[in-house]
């Protein structure tokens, strides 16, 4: 487990493909924290049975004392409501990006800047799960390409601010900052 010190700002990124274990790793990183706010960014989708099963697996795995905060498109404002003593787990930024796919590039950039500033200003440990896309087939739709590109760009922006970053795939976590060089 990575220590989550409540007295220092600590931004930790956890990225990886679907079903690779990134949410489990993010939860593990905060398993020693007494007070955690879990921020869910994806819509509930009550008519999607497969999605409901997936959400239920996440719910059962999380400690019952963790606070749940469901966020819509305004993640930055939602983060401002979290008590200062609470560590934060945002799972995951894909839902946030999806809420902004119709935004102009200017509006999207402003939204990202506000989110990055908010995360940088938080005094508590923040673990942010962000999906990895773009390793496979090129999306056949324009909106799919926009999602992939915006998510990838946001991941790089956040990595520049992060104290640590983990790539989680096949149930294994790799410390990216320890084992890599930043691309110039």
C-alpha positions in Angstrom: 0.0 0.0 0.0 1.1 3.5 -0.7 0.9 5.8 2.3 -1.8 8.4 2.0 -0.6 11.3 4.2 -3.5 13.6 5.0 -1.1 16.6 5.6 0.3 16.8 2.1 -1.2 17.2 -1.3 -0.7 14.0 -3.2 -2.0 13.4 -6.7 -1.8 9.8 -7.8 -2.9 8.7 -11.3 -4.0 5.1 -12.0 -4.5 4.3 -15.7 -5.0 1.1 -17.7 -7.3 -0.7 -20.0 -10.8 -2.0 -19.2 -10.8 -4.9 -16.8 -7.1 -4.5 -16.1 -7.5 -3.9 -12.3 -7.1 -0.1 -12.1 -10.1 0.5 -9.8 -9.0 -2.3 -7.5 -5.4 -0.8 -7.4 -6.8 2.7 -6.7 -8.9 1.3 -3.9 -5.9 -0.5 -2.5 -3.8 2.7 -2.5 -6.3 4.3 -0.1 -7.1 1.2 2.0 -5.2 2.6 4.9 -7.1 5.9 4.9 -9.8 6.4 7.5 -11.8 8.9 5.6 -12.3 8.5 1.8 -14.7 10.1 -0.6 -15.3 8.0 -3.6 -16.3 10.1 -6.6 -18.3 8.3 -9.3 -18.3 10.1 -12.7 -20.2 7.6 -14.8 -24.0 7.7 -15.3 -26.1 5.1 -13.5 -27.7 3.7 -16.7 -30.5 1.8 -14.9 -31.7 0.0 -18.1 -28.2 -1.5 -18.8 -28.1 -4.8 -16.8 -24.4 -5.4 -17.6 -23.5 -1.9 -16.4 -25.5 -2.5 -13.2 -23.6 -5.7 -12.5 -20.3 -3.9 -13.0 -21.4 -1.1 -10.6 -22.5 -3.6 -8.0 -19.1 -5.3 -8.1 -17.5 -1.9 -7.4 -20.0 -1.2 -4.6 -19.4 -4.5 -2.8 -15.6 -4.1 -3.0 -15.5 -0.6 -1.4 -15.4 -0.3 2.3 -18.9 0.6 3.7 -17.6 3.7 5.5 -16.4 5.4 2.3 -18.5 8.4 1.4 -20.0 8.3 -2.2 -20.2 11.4 -4.3 -21.9 11.1 -7.7 -20.6 13.8 -10.1 -22.1 14.9 -13.3 -20.2 17.1 -15.9 -19.2 19.6 -13.2 -16.5 17.5 -11.5 -14.6 20.6 -10.4 -17.5 21.9 -8.4 -18.2 18.5 -6.9 -14.6 18.2 -5.7 -15.0 21.5 -3.8 -17.7 19.9 -1.6 -15.3 17.2 -0.2 -14.2 17.7 3.4 -10.5 18.6 3.7 -9.8 15.6 5.9 -11.1 13.2 3.4 -8.9 11.4 0.8 -10.4 11.3 -2.6 -10.8 8.6 -5.2 -12.1 9.7 -8.6 -13.3 6.6 -10.6 -12.9 7.4 -13.5 -12.3 10.4 -15.8 -13.8 8.6 -18.8 -17.3 9.5 -17.5 -16.2 13.1 -17.0 -14.8 13.3 -20.6 -17.9 11.7 -22.0 -20.0 14.5 -20.4 -18.0 17.1 -22.4 -17.8 15.5 -25.8 -20.1 18.2 -27.3 -18.1 21.0 -25.8 -16.0 23.2 -28.2 -12.3 22.8 -27.9 -12.1 26.1 -26.1 -14.8 25.1 -23.6 -13.1 21.7 -23.1 -9.7 23.3 -22.5 -11.2 25.7 -19.9 -12.9 22.8 -18.2 -9.6 20.8 -18.1 -7.7 23.8 -16.7 -10.3 24.3 -14.0 -10.1 20.6 -13.0 -6.3 20.6 -13.0 -6.2 23.8 -10.8 -8.8 22.2 -8.4 -6.8 19.0 -8.0 -3.5 21.0 -7.6 -5.1 23.1 -4.8 -6.5 20.2 -2.8 -4.6 19.5 0.4 -5.6 15.9 0.6 -4.5 12.7 -1.2 -6.4 12.4 -4.6 -6.2 9.1 -6.5 -7.6 9.6 -10.0 -8.5 6.6 -12.2 -8.2 7.4 -15.9 -8.9 4.9 -18.7 -6.3 4.2 -21.4 -7.6 4.3 -24.9 -6.1 4.3 -28.3 -4.1 1.1 -28.0 -6.4 -0.8 -30.4 -8.6 -0.1 -33.3 -9.0 3.5 -34.4 -12.6 4.6 -33.4 -14.8 4.5 -36.5 -16.7 7.6 -35.4 -15.7 11.2 -35.0 -17.0 11.3 -31.4 -15.1 8.2 -30.6 -11.9 9.8 -31.8 -12.7 12.9 -29.8 -13.2 10.8 -26.6 -9.9 9.0 -27.2 -8.0 12.2 -27.9 -9.4 14.2 -25.1 -8.9 11.4 -22.5 -5.3 10.9 -23.7 -4.5 14.6 -23.6 -6.0 15.0 -20.1 -4.0 12.1 -18.9 -0.7 13.7 -20.0 -1.7 17.1 -18.5 -2.5 15.4 -15.1 0.7 13.3 -15.2 2.8 16.5 -15.2 1.1 17.4 -11.9 1.1 14.0 -10.4 3.3 12.8 -7.6 3.0 9.2 -8.9 1.4 7.4 -11.8 0.6 3.7 -12.1 -0.2 1.7 -15.2 -2.4 -1.3 -14.3 -3.0 -4.1 -16.7 -3.6 -7.8 -16.5 -4.0 -7.4 -12.7 -0.5 -5.9 -12.2 0.6 -2.4 -11.3 3.7 -0.7 -12.8 5.1 2.5 -11.3 5.4 4.7 -14.4 7.4 7.5 -12.7 10.0 5.1 -11.3 10.4 3.2 -14.6 10.1 5.7 -17.3 11.4 8.9 -18.9 9.1 11.9 -19.8 8.7 12.3 -23.5 10.1 15.8 -24.5 
